[in-house]
Amino acid sequence: MQKRMNKKERVKYIAEQLEALYPEPPIPLRHKDAYTLLIAVLLSAQCTDERVNKVTPELFAVADNPYDMAQVPVEQIQAIIRPCGLSPRKSQAISMLSKILVEQYQGQVPESFEALEALPGVGHKTASVVMSQAFGHPAFPVDTHIHRLATRWRLTNGKSVEQTEKDLKRLFDKSLWNKLHLQIIYYGRQYCPARGHNLEKCIICRTIE
């Protein structure tokens, strides 16, 4: 009988498997620059990337930069983004952060965690996605999928997403973070779903459990 992997062995095995499966993972949210990515990530809270990608073309046809978006009535933004859920709060945040970008940042998305997290509707996870995917800074955005898989793979105690982020950053090399967070998301969708998990098809769980 095969002996159970220790944590160091699991970390190495998981990184190798994900790299083999997803050597070049695409960014799931369609965008053309840091601003459109920021808006798409904000919309993705408690909403699927697939639905966000259906909504953003209509929104960005109306306004795809903070100068134009700042002029759009909140009610119009809300009507467009309604399918994403939480539309009253999200539309207010989109309008307000667009005005702040115009007034304080010359229409540019700031390249810092502190400045991003100070914007309306932008939490640490959203800021991490923008810092990693728009600007290339090492970050490890932890959403519910990554939190779930990291717990299932015994890489964290699963107490909170904040703890999971700290644990994953400690376990994996910094150079892997940006790609790894996407690889885990794709793996979770394809092989390791929350419901209907098939251990035979899930090569990582099957091997490390």
Secondary structure, DSSP 8 states (H G I E B T S, - for coil): ------HHHHHHHHHHHHHHH-SS---SS--SSHHHHHHHHHHTTTS-HHHHHHHHHHHHHH-SSHHHHTTS-HHHHHHHHGGGS-HHHHHHHHHHHHHHHHHHHTT---SSHHHHHTSTT--HHHHHHHHHHTT--------HHHHHHHHHTTSS--S-HHHHHHHHHHHS-GGGHHHHHHHHHHHHHHT--SSS--TTT-HHHHHH-
